[in-house]
Each structure stands twice: as C-alpha cells, then as structure tokens.
Amino acid sequence: MALTRKEAFKLTALGLLFLALMVAWLGFGERGFIHLYKIEKERQAYVEKIRELEQENRQLLDEIHRLRSDRDYIESQGRRELGLLKDGEVLYRFKKD
C-alpha cells in the first residue's frame, strides 16, 4: 500500500505538528526547561546566601571566642564602641569644619 503524495504530506505535517507540540510542552510546560532554569537560578541564589551566612556565622563565633578569652580585644571594643577610658586618660574631640 503506497501513500499518495498528499497523504505523505499530511502525515509529515501531522508528525511535525506533534513534534512542535512536544517541544513546546517540554520547554514551556509546568515542569519544562524554562521552569527548571528558573528553579536552578533560585537554588544558586540560595546556595550563595547560605555561604554568606556561614561565613558571617564563623566571624561571629570567632568574635565570641575573642570576647570570652582576649582581654586586649575586650578593651579595644570598649574603647571603640562605648568610648571608655582608663583612669587618668583624657579624650580630646575636635570639631570638623
């Protein structure tokens, strides 16, 4: 049974239409490639945020350790953040013009 030229064209057009619909569904569907791409970008942003928070956490743990054990660091923090002075010290403040 040989297909006529018109039937072969219809069959080819139907196959291409089906293929185009499959590509559109894979690309733009609910779980398509575009959705997966957006999800991957979001995941990368979360991974970066986690990395930054872990680094900040390490710095805070280091500061806690220094505040518990390093008297010089405690003194420097008191001077810098609270403006504390030792007995007999004088603090001079100059106005900026």
TIFI-110989 format. One line per 10 residues: number of its first residue (from 1); their letters; for each residue x, y, z of N, C-alpha, C, CB. Coordinates in pm, 1 decimal. Glycine has a CB too. Example, Ala and Ser with C-alpha at 12.3 -4.5 7.8 and 13.67 -1.06 7.14 Angstrom:
2
1) AS) 1319.0,-569.0,780.0,1230.0,-450.0,780.0,1320.0,-330.0,780.0,1130.8,-447.3,904.6; 1285.0,-225.0,708.0,1367.0,-106.0,714.0,1290.0,3.0,787.0,1408.4,-59.8,572.5
***
This chain:
97
1) MALTRKEAFK) 84.2,-116.7,0.0,0.0,0.0,0.0,89.2,123.7,0.0,-96.1,-0.6,121.4; 93.2,191.2,-104.4,176.1,309.7,-120.3,95.7,434.0,-86.0,231.5,319.0,-263.5; 161.3,526.8,-17.1,95.8,652.1,18.9,103.8,748.9,-97.5,159.6,713.8,145.2; -4.5,820.9,-116.3,-0.4,923.5,-219.3,78.7,1041.7,-165.7,-143.9,966.7,-262.4; 111.4,1126.9,-255.2,190.9,1243.8,-217.6,116.2,1331.2,-116.2,226.7,1326.3,-342.4; -14.6,1345.5,-135.2,-97.1,1425.7,-45.9,-104.5,1361.7,93.1,-238.2,1442.8,-104.6; -119.0,1230.0,99.5,-124.8,1158.7,226.8,9.7,1166.6,299.8,-164.6,1011.7,204.0; 118.9,1154.3,226.3,252.3,1162.9,284.7,275.4,1302.6,341.5,360.3,1128.5,179.6; 228.6,1405.4,268.4,242.1,1542.7,317.7,162.1,1562.9,446.2,196.0,1643.0,210.6; 37.1,1511.0,449.3,-46.3,1522.7,568.0,17.7,1450.1,686.3,-186.5,1466.8,540.6
11) LTALGLLFLA) 70.8,1332.2,660.3,134.4,1254.6,765.9,259.7,1325.7,817.5,169.9,1114.1,715.0; 337.7,1381.5,729.1,457.0,1456.0,767.7,418.8,1581.9,846.3,539.6,1493.5,643.0; 316.3,1654.5,798.6,270.7,1775.6,867.2,217.8,1740.8,1006.0,161.6,1847.4,784.6; 143.6,1632.0,1018.4,91.9,1588.4,1147.5,206.5,1549.8,1241.9,-4.4,1469.9,1129.1; 307.2,1482.5,1189.3,424.0,1445.9,1269.4,500.0,1568.6,1317.1,516.7,1355.9,1189.5; 517.3,1664.8,1226.9,586.2,1788.7,1265.2,505.5,1868.8,1367.1,613.1,1874.6,1141.4; 373.4,1870.4,1352.0,288.5,1939.3,1448.4,300.0,1873.2,1585.9,141.7,1939.7,1400.8; 295.3,1740.2,1585.7,311.1,1667.0,1711.7,446.9,1696.3,1774.1,294.7,1515.7,1688.9; 551.3,1695.9,1693.2,686.4,1724.8,1741.4,695.4,1867.3,1796.3,789.1,1704.9,1628.4; 633.3,1964.6,1727.7,634.1,2103.3,1773.4,560.3,2116.7,1906.8,570.2,2195.1,1667.4
21) LMVAWLGFGE) 448.5,2046.1,1919.8,374.7,2049.6,2045.2,457.0,1988.6,2158.9,241.4,1975.6,2030.4; 528.9,1881.4,2131.5,613.3,1818.6,2233.7,726.5,1911.6,2276.0,671.0,1686.1,2181.7; 788.6,1977.0,2180.6,896.4,2071.0,2211.4,842.8,2187.6,2293.5,962.7,2122.6,2081.9; 725.2,2239.8,2254.8,664.5,2349.3,2330.5,631.0,2304.3,2472.3,537.7,2400.4,2259.4; 577.9,2184.8,2486.9,542.9,2133.6,2619.8,667.6,2113.6,2704.7,465.5,2001.5,2608.0; 774.5,2058.1,2643.9,898.9,2038.2,2718.5,964.4,2170.4,2756.1,996.0,1954.3,2637.1; 952.1,2269.6,2672.1,1015.2,2398.6,2700.1,935.9,2486.7,2793.2,1038.4,2471.4,2573.7; 805.2,2493.5,2771.2,724.1,2591.7,2843.0,624.1,2531.0,2939.2,651.7,2676.7,2745.9; 619.7,2401.3,2949.6,523.1,2335.6,3037.2,550.4,2361.5,3184.1,522.8,2187.7,3011.6; 463.7,2307.7,3267.7,473.9,2328.7,3412.0,608.1,2282.8,3467.1,361.8,2255.7,3483.2
31) RGFIHLYKIE) 660.9,2177.5,3415.8,793.2,2126.9,3456.6,892.1,2131.0,3339.3,781.2,1981.9,3510.8; 875.7,2230.6,3254.2,959.5,2241.9,3135.5,1097.2,2296.3,3164.9,893.0,2328.6,3034.6; 1174.5,2308.1,3058.7,1313.1,2352.2,3071.7,1323.6,2494.6,3126.1,1382.9,2343.4,2937.4; 1233.0,2581.8,3086.7,1238.0,2719.8,3134.5,1211.1,2723.0,3284.8,1135.1,2808.4,3058.6; 1114.4,2644.5,3330.3,1085.9,2634.7,3473.4,1207.6,2580.1,3548.3,962.7,2544.7,3498.2; 1269.1,2476.3,3493.6,1387.6,2418.7,3556.6,1502.3,2519.0,3562.5,1431.6,2293.8,3481.5; 1517.7,2599.0,3458.1,1621.7,2701.2,3455.6,1598.4,2804.0,3566.5,1625.8,2770.6,3318.0; 1473.2,2848.4,3582.1,1441.4,2945.6,3687.5,1465.4,2886.0,3825.5,1295.6,2992.7,3675.4; 1426.1,2761.5,3844.1,1446.7,2694.3,3972.2,1595.6,2681.0,4002.3,1379.8,2555.7,3971.8; 1676.0,2650.1,3901.4,1821.4,2636.5,3921.3,1883.3,2771.0,3959.1,1889.1,2580.9,3793.3
41) KERQAYVEKI) 1840.0,2880.5,3895.4,1890.3,3012.5,3932.0,1852.9,3045.6,4076.1,1835.3,3120.0,3836.4; 1731.1,3012.4,4115.1,1687.3,3036.6,4252.2,1768.9,2953.4,4351.6,1537.8,3004.8,4266.6; 1796.3,2828.1,4315.3,1876.5,2740.7,4401.4,2017.2,2796.1,4417.9,1882.2,2598.3,4343.7; 2076.2,2844.6,4308.5,2210.0,2902.8,4315.4,2211.3,3025.8,4406.1,2259.6,2940.0,4174.9; 2104.9,3106.8,4400.0,2096.5,3225.0,4486.8,2090.8,3182.1,4633.1,1972.3,3311.0,4451.1; 2014.3,3075.3,4662.0,2006.7,3025.6,4799.7,2140.2,2967.6,4846.0,1897.1,2919.6,4811.8; 2210.0,2899.4,4758.3,2341.1,2843.0,4793.6,2438.1,2956.0,4826.9,2397.4,2755.3,4677.5; 2435.6,3061.8,4748.6,2522.8,3177.3,4774.2,2486.2,3244.0,4907.0,2512.5,3279.8,4658.3; 2356.7,3258.7,4933.2,2311.6,3319.1,5058.5,2355.4,3232.9,5177.6,2157.5,3336.7,5058.1; 2344.7,3102.1,5164.6,2387.9,3010.6,5270.6,2537.7,3025.5,5295.0,2353.7,2864.1,5234.1
51) RELEQENRQL) 2615.2,3035.4,5187.8,2760.1,3051.5,5200.5,2794.2,3180.8,5274.9,2826.6,3051.0,5061.5; 2724.0,3290.2,5239.5,2747.7,3418.0,5307.5,2710.3,3409.5,5454.8,2668.4,3530.2,5239.7; 2598.7,3344.8,5485.3,2555.9,3332.2,5625.0,2651.1,3244.3,5704.8,2414.4,3275.2,5632.5; 2703.1,3138.9,5642.4,2801.1,3054.4,5711.6,2927.9,3132.7,5742.8,2835.0,2930.6,5626.9; 2972.0,3216.0,5649.4,3090.9,3298.3,5672.6,3064.3,3398.6,5784.5,3132.6,3372.0,5542.9; 2948.1,3462.5,5782.3,2913.6,3556.8,5888.1,2905.3,3485.6,6023.6,2780.1,3626.8,5856.1; 2851.4,3364.3,6022.8,2841.5,3285.6,6146.2,2979.9,3253.1,6201.5,2763.0,3155.8,6121.0; 3073.7,3215.4,6113.5,3210.9,3187.7,6157.7,3274.5,3312.5,6218.6,3296.4,3136.9,6039.8; 3252.4,3428.7,6156.9,3308.0,3553.5,6209.8,3249.5,3585.8,6346.8,3281.5,3669.5,6112.6; 3119.7,3564.9,6362.1,3057.0,3592.4,6491.5,3105.4,3495.9,6598.4,2905.3,3584.6,6479.7
61) LDEIHRLRSD) 3123.5,3368.1,6562.0,3176.5,3271.5,6658.4,3319.3,3307.5,6699.1,3172.6,3129.4,6599.7; 3398.0,3355.4,6602.8,3534.1,3399.7,6632.3,3531.9,3520.0,6726.9,3608.8,3435.1,6501.9; 3440.6,3612.9,6702.6,3430.9,3729.9,6790.7,3386.4,3688.2,6930.9,3332.5,3833.9,6732.3; 3293.0,3594.7,6940.5,3250.2,3544.8,7071.7,3368.5,3483.9,7145.7,3136.8,3440.5,7056.6; 3447.0,3403.7,7073.6,3564.5,3341.7,7135.9,3662.1,3448.0,7185.5,3634.9,3247.7,7036.4; 3685.7,3550.7,7103.9,3778.9,3657.2,7143.3,3724.9,3736.4,7261.6,3805.8,3751.4,7025.3; 3593.7,3761.3,7263.4,3535.4,3835.2,7375.9,3541.6,3755.5,7505.8,3390.7,3872.1,7345.1; 3540.2,3623.7,7495.3,3547.6,3540.6,7615.4,3691.0,3521.8,7665.6,3485.4,3405.3,7587.9; 3789.9,3535.9,7576.2,3924.7,3497.3,7615.7,4031.4,3607.1,7601.4,3965.7,3380.2,7535.7; 4011.5,3708.1,7521.6,4115.7,3806.7,7491.2,4083.5,3941.2,7557.2,4130.5,3824.4,7338.1
71) RDYIESQGRR) 4153.2,3970.2,7665.4,4125.9,4093.6,7740.2,4158.9,4218.8,7658.2,4206.1,4094.8,7870.8; 4265.5,4212.7,7578.8,4300.3,4328.3,7495.0,4189.5,4357.7,7394.4,4433.4,4303.5,7421.2; 4130.3,4254.2,7338.1,4021.1,4272.6,7242.4,3898.9,4333.1,7311.9,3983.9,4138.1,7175.9; 3869.6,4287.3,7432.8,3757.2,4342.3,7509.3,3780.1,4490.6,7535.2,3738.7,4266.0,7643.2; 3904.1,4525.6,7573.1,3936.2,4665.5,7598.8,3921.7,4749.5,7472.0,4078.2,4678.0,7654.4; 3971.8,4698.1,7359.1,3962.3,4774.7,7234.5,3816.4,4793.6,7192.2,4040.9,4704.3,7122.5; 3733.7,4691.7,7212.3,3591.8,4704.6,7178.2,3523.7,4806.1,7269.6,3521.0,4568.0,7188.3; 3556.8,4804.6,7397.1,3500.5,4902.1,7489.9,3538.6,5044.0,7452.7,3545.8,4872.3,7631.0; 3663.0,5063.1,7414.7,3708.5,5196.1,7373.7,3638.5,5240.4,7244.6,3861.7,5196.6,7354.2; 3631.7,5150.7,7147.9,3577.0,5187.1,7017.2,3425.5,5207.0,7022.7,3611.6,5080.0,6914.2
81) ELGLLKDGEV) 3352.4,5112.8,7082.5,3207.0,5117.6,7075.9,3144.0,5198.3,7189.2,3152.3,4978.4,7077.5; 3205.8,5199.1,7306.8,3144.8,5266.3,7421.3,3217.1,5393.6,7462.4,3139.9,5172.8,7537.7; 3335.1,5418.5,7404.8,3409.6,5539.4,7438.8,3467.9,5535.5,7578.7,3321.2,5659.3,7425.2; 3499.4,5417.2,7627.8,3555.1,5403.8,7762.9,3699.4,5452.3,7767.7,3547.1,5258.0,7810.1; 3739.1,5501.0,7884.1,3875.3,5549.9,7905.5,3931.6,5486.9,8031.6,3878.4,5704.8,7915.5; 4063.4,5476.6,8035.9,4130.4,5431.9,8158.1,4140.4,5549.9,8254.0,4272.2,5373.1,8127.1; 4166.3,5521.3,8381.3,4184.8,5627.4,8479.1,4303.6,5714.0,8436.8,4206.6,5568.5,8621.6; 4283.4,5843.7,8440.0,4390.3,5936.9,8407.5,4398.9,5970.4,8259.1,4520.8,5880.9,8453.1; 4325.4,5904.5,8173.2,4327.5,5935.8,8030.5,4233.2,6051.4,8001.6,4288.9,5812.2,7946.5; 4268.1,6127.8,7901.8,4184.0,6239.7,7860.7,4151.8,6220.1,7713.0,4254.7,6378.4,7886.6
91) LYRFKKD) 4026.3,6238.0,7679.5,3983.0,6223.1,7540.8,3960.6,6361.3,7481.6,3853.8,6136.7,7530.7; 4027.2,6389.9,7373.5,4009.7,6517.2,7304.9,3925.0,6493.3,7180.7,4147.4,6581.3,7267.8; 3824.4,6577.1,7163.2,3740.8,6570.3,7043.6,3749.3,6704.7,6972.3,3592.3,6534.4,7079.4; 3772.9,6696.4,6845.6,3785.2,6817.3,6765.5,3667.9,6825.1,6670.2,3919.0,6820.1,6688.3; 3618.0,6948.1,6653.5,3508.4,6969.3,6560.5,3563.7,6972.4,6419.4,3431.9,7099.7,6592.9; 3488.6,6913.5,6328.8,3526.4,6919.0,6187.7,3459.4,7040.8,6125.5,3485.8,6787.4,6112.2; 3537.0,7116.4,6048.7,3479.5,7234.4,5984.4,3412.2,7198.1,5854.8,3585.9,7339.3,5959.4
***
